[in-house]
Amino acid sequence: MFPSKLPLEDYIYSWYTIAFALGVGLILGFRNYMHGMPCPSDKDAKGKVIVITGGTRGIGKELGREMATRGAKVILACRDEEEGKQSAEDIFLSTKNKNVHSYKLDLSSFESIRNFASVMNHKKHSIDVLVNNAGIMCHPREDTAEGHEMHFGVNYLGHFLLTELLMDKLKASKARIINATAIAYQIAQPDLDDLKFEKREYQPGDAYSQSKLCILWWTRHLAKKLEGTGVTVNAYHPGVVNTDLYRNMPFRQSKFVSWSFTPIFWLLMKKARDGAQTPLYMAVSDEEKEVSGKFYAECRMKPVDPIAEDPESEEKLWKLSRGFCGLDEEEETATSE
């Protein structure tokens, strides 16, 4: 009856073993797929200087490690000075690259941003790559030092100001600007006349998705402004990465619930190193050297949804942002002098 001379019980067990092995293989294969595409470029980064915001942990730290491994000078811009120093030390210990440094940068404070930019602008070294990586998600309602909604201020406006303050240095080295956005931009319901959520109910998810859409609008508009300068600017979605970005999510508020979700996180979410592969590719690849104003995911250029293709909103956001940051007033003062 059975194609094997094994006893029935052993025969059944053998099929259980095969089924188990196939199941494990499928799970591991799916997990590997969910972890995304590794950077396809093996180009080194010797002689390059990369500035990464949000470098204390997560994607920023792992991107710093990857670039240090490839020989770059790495500057971690961190809100917490002590954690920044520890991250720089960790990267040095794992890569033996002594050119890893950390500096104070709080993106919720214009004063801190200006101080950091001043330090960078007075350094003799160039800035070849600026990665605007730092961000928050589902943060309780709070304002920045200047009174802006925290997601808008940290994820977008702080990086806008930082990039503008470093622009002369970026132009001098024909740098690459790499902005972290998220696929959540697709569900944004933006209101540029109510960025502080004063006329509508505040929902952390709405504030987050709006900030990520603003990053895309800014990226596309800045690319047009920078045409002919040699500076490129692009945005990327790192994927769903298991980092502290999710610390304010409901499932992270309970240790038991968070522990219960661990197998799901393991299966469906990327590690920080996996999330760093797309910005790594954008930072080193020769193929992307001349590309600007585009959106990337999984180390590939991707089309954006129609909501991100809105020249009028891009222009309006640009003007609002310059006004919020006082850049137009500074230009007028400099011109009059």
N, C-alpha and C positions, 0 to 999 in steps of 0.2 A: 504493500500500500504506500509506503514511504520510500523516496528515492535514496535513502541512506540506510546503512546497516546499524546506525546508532539506535539505542533504545529510545522509545518514544519520548521519555522525559528529557533525555539529553538532547534530542532533536529539537524539542520545544525551547529548551534553554539556549541552544545555539542560535535560534532565530531571535530570541529575546536579546541576545548579545549583539547580533547584527543590527536589530532595530534600534537598540540603545546607541550603538556606535554611529549609526546614520543620524539619529536625533541630535547627538552631541555635535556631529560634523555640521549639520544644518544650522544649529544655534551659533556655533563658532563662525561659520561662514557669514551668517546674517550680521553678527556682531562686527566682523571685519568690514563688511560692506557699510554698516552704519558709521564706522569710524572714519570713513571718507578717503579721499585720494591723497596720497603723500606727494610732497613737492617733487615734480618731475625734473627739476633742474639741480644739477650737482655743482653749479658754479660757486666758486669761493667768493668771499667778500673782503679779502685782504685790502687794507687801505681805505675802506669805507667806514663812515661814521653813521650810526643809526640812533635816532632818539625815539624812545617808546614811552608813551604815557600809560600809566597803570601797570607798572612793571613789578609790583611786589608779589604777585601771584598770577595764577591762571594763564591765559593766552599770552599776555604781555611778557611774563617771566619766561615762558617756554620759547617764545619768539626770540627773546634776548639770548637764551641759551643756544638756540639754533644758529643765530648770527655770530655769536662768540665762537662757536665750534668752527665756523667757516672763516674766522679770522678778522671779523669786524671789530671796530671799537664800539662798544655798546653803552648808551646813556639811558638809564632808567629814571623816568620822571615819576616820582611817587608822592602820594599824599602823606604817608607816614614815613618819616625820615629813618627811624630805626628799622622798620620792616624793609625799607629800600636798601639800607646797608646790608642787611642779612641776605636779601635776594641777590645782591651783587656778589657777596661772598660765596653764596651757594653756586652761582654760575661759574665763578672763578675756580672753585674746587672741582667742579665737574668737567671743565673745559681747559683749565690751566691757562686761560687767556687773562692776562693782567689788566687789559684795557676794558674793564667793566666798572662803571661808576654809577652812583645814584645821586639824585638831587631832589630837593623839595619842590613839589608842585601840587597845589590844591586847586582843582579846576572849578571849584565853587566860589573862588575868590579872585577878582581881577587883580588885586594887589599881588597875590601869590603868582599869578600867571605872568604879570609884568616883571616881577623879580626874577623868575626863572628865565624868561626870555632875555632879560638884560645880561644875566650870567652867560647864557649861551652865545649871545651876540658879541660878547667880549672875549670869548675863547678864540684862539688862533685856528683851531681845527674847523673843517667844513661840517656841514650837515648834508649827507648824501641821501638819507632816507628819514622821513618823519612819519611815524606811525601813530595816528590818533586813535589809540586803542581803549583808553579808560572809559568806563561807563557804569551806570547803575540801572537797576530794573525793579519795577514795582515798589519803589521807595515810598514810604508814608509821606503825606503832604508836608513839604518843607520848602523854604526859599533859600536861594544863594545869598551871599553877602550883599549883592546888589539888588536883591528882591525879585529875582527870576525864579520861575518854577524849577525845581531841582533837576529833573530829567532834562529839560531844555537847556539849563545852564551848564550841567556837567557833560552830558553826552554830546551836545552840539555847540552852544555858544562859547564855552570855555576853549574848545578846540579851534573855533573860528578865530577868536582873538589871538590865541597862541600862534596860529599859522600866519596871521597877518603881521604879527610882531617879528616873526622870524623870516619874513618873506625875502628881504634883501640877501640874507645869508643863503636861503634856499635857491634863489636865482643865481647866485654866484657859483654854485656847484651844480646847477641844473638838476636839482633834486627830484626825488619821487615822494609825493605825499600820498599816504595810504590811510583811508578813513574806514573805521569799523562801523558798519551799519547792521541791520538785521532784517530777515525776511518779514518780520512783524510790520515793516513799513506798509505792506500790502493792505493791512486792515486799519490803517490810520484814518482818523476823521479830523483832519487839520483845520484849525481856525487861527489864521495869522492875526486876526483882530482880537483874539482872546487867548494868547499864549500862556497867560498866568491862570487860566481856568477861573476867572472871576465871574463870568456870565454863564457858566455851565458846570455841571456836577463834576467834581474831581474824581477821576478813576485812574489809579496808578498805571494800569495797562494802556489806557488811552494816552497818557502823558508819555509813556515809554515809546509807543509806536509812532506818535507824532514827532518825537525827537529823532527817531531813526529815519523818518521821511525827510525831515529837515536836513539831515546829513547828506542824503542823496541829492536833494535840490541844490545844496551848497556845492557838492562835488561837481555836479554838471555845470553850474554857473561859473565856478572858479576855473574849471578847465577852459571855458571860453575866454575868460579874462587873461589866462596865462598862455594863450596861443602865441607862438613865436619866441617864447622865453626859454624854452628847453626844459621847463619844469612841468611835470605831469602830476595829475591828481586822479585817483580812482578810489572806489569804495568796494567793500567786500562783506559778505555774510560768512561767518566762520562755521556755521552749523549749530546744532544744539549741543553745547559743550558743558560738561559737568564741572562748573566752577562756582566761586562765591557770588557770581552775578545773581544766582537764584536764592540767595540767603533770605530775601524778604518774601519769597513765595509761601503760600499757606502750608504746603507739604514740608517746608523746612522749619516751621515754627515749633513742631513737636519732634522730639528726638525719636520717639517710638515710630511715628509715621514716616519720618525720614529714613529710619533704619528699615522699615517695611518696604520702602520703595527702592532700596539698594539694588536688588536684582534687576529691576526695570531700568534704573539709571545705568547699570553695568551693560545692559543689552542695547539700549536705545541711544545713549548719549556718548558723545566723543570725550576723550581725555583732552586735557589742555594742550598737550603736544600735538594732537590731531588737529585741534582748532587753529593751531599756529601755522599749518602748512600752506594755506592760501596766502596770507600776508607774506610769508617767507618767499613763496614763488613770485609774488608781485615785487618784492624787494630786490631779488637777485637775477631774475630771468632776463636774458637779452631780448627775448621775443616780445616782452611787454614794455620795452624801454621807451618806445615812442607813443604808446597808447595812453589816452587821457579821456577823462569824463565817463568812464565805463564802470560796470558793476561785475564783480567776480564772486564765484562760489565754487568750491571743489577744484580750485586751481584752473578754472575756465571762465572765460567771459560769458556772461549770461544777459539775456534781454531783461529789461525792467518792465513792470506793470505800467499801464497808462498814467496812473496817479503820480508817478515819478517824472513823467514827461510833461512838465507844466512851466513853460518859460515865464509866464506872468508871475506865478508864485515864487519861482526862483529869484526873479528880479526884486519882488517885494520883500522876500526874506533877506536878501542881500542888503537892501537899504535899511531895513529894520535893524539888522545885526550891527551894521556899522554905526548906526545911531545909538544902540544900546551900549556899544563898546567905547563910544566917544571918539571914534577914529576920524570922522569928518571934521570935528572941532579941532583935533590935533593937526590935521592937514591944513586947515584954514589958518591956524596960529603959526605953523611953520612957514606958510607962504607969505604971511604978512611980515614976518621977521626977515 
